[in-house]
Amino acid sequence: MHQHSDTAREAAAVQLDLLRSKTPLQRWSLALRLSDQVIRASKRAIARAHPEWTPGQINEYYIELHYGRDLADAVRRYVRVGDDSHRQ
């Protein structure tokens, strides 16, 4: 078993047993909740570092940090086009 640097071997074994006892749907739900928590924590950290930014700017920077500049630029263009279409 892979030993996590911050988890005791016994604790890791208990965690693995608990995960194995879950149904696929329960594991999927847990993964989604953990992912949501990590995304929110990342965005809060960005907001603390840039309190002057709007939620949109925080989201754009999050995308750039985690998925790359190309995708972030594509999202920015998409949002601008969407904004323009609502003005007509």
C-alpha positions in Angstrom: 0.0 0.0 0.0 1.2 3.5 -0.8 2.2 5.4 2.3 1.0 9.0 2.4 3.5 11.3 4.0 0.9 12.8 6.4 -1.1 9.7 7.2 0.0 6.9 9.6 0.1 3.4 8.0 -2.7 2.2 10.3 -4.9 5.2 9.6 -4.3 4.7 5.8 -5.4 1.1 6.2 -8.6 2.1 8.0 -9.4 4.7 5.4 -8.9 2.2 2.6 -11.1 -0.3 4.3 -13.8 2.3 4.8 -13.6 3.3 1.1 -13.8 -0.3 0.0 -16.9 -0.9 2.1 -18.8 1.9 0.2 -20.9 1.4 -2.9 -19.7 2.9 -6.2 -22.4 5.6 -5.8 -21.2 6.4 -2.3 -17.5 6.6 -3.5 -18.6 8.8 -6.4 -20.5 11.1 -4.1 -17.5 11.4 -1.7 -15.2 12.2 -4.6 -17.6 15.0 -5.8 -17.8 16.5 -2.3 -14.0 16.4 -1.8 -13.5 17.9 -5.3 -16.0 20.7 -4.5 -14.2 21.4 -1.2 -10.8 21.7 -2.9 -12.2 24.0 -5.7 -13.8 26.3 -3.1 -10.6 26.4 -1.0 -8.6 27.3 -4.1 -10.9 30.0 -5.0 -11.0 31.4 -1.5 -7.2 31.5 -1.5 -7.2 33.4 -4.8 -9.8 35.8 -3.4 -7.7 36.5 -0.3 -4.6 37.1 -2.5 -6.7 39.5 -4.8 -9.4 41.1 -2.7 -10.1 43.6 -5.5 -11.0 41.0 -8.0 -14.6 40.2 -9.0 -16.0 36.6 -8.7 -15.6 36.4 -12.5 -11.9 37.3 -12.4 -11.4 34.8 -9.6 -13.0 32.1 -11.7 -11.0 33.0 -14.8 -7.7 32.9 -12.8 -8.7 29.5 -11.2 -9.2 28.1 -14.7 -5.8 29.5 -15.8 -4.0 28.0 -12.8 -5.6 24.6 -13.0 -6.3 24.1 -16.7 -3.9 26.4 -18.5 -3.9 29.8 -20.2 -5.3 28.5 -23.5 -8.5 27.2 -21.9 -8.7 30.4 -19.7 -8.4 32.6 -22.8 -11.1 30.5 -24.6 -13.4 30.9 -21.6 -12.8 34.6 -21.5 -13.7 34.9 -25.2 -16.8 32.7 -24.8 -18.0 34.9 -21.8 -17.4 38.1 -23.8 -19.4 36.7 -26.8 -22.2 35.7 -24.4 -22.2 39.1 -22.8 -22.3 40.8 -26.3 -25.3 38.6 -27.4 -27.4 39.7 -24.4 -26.9 43.4 -25.2 -28.6 43.2 -28.6 
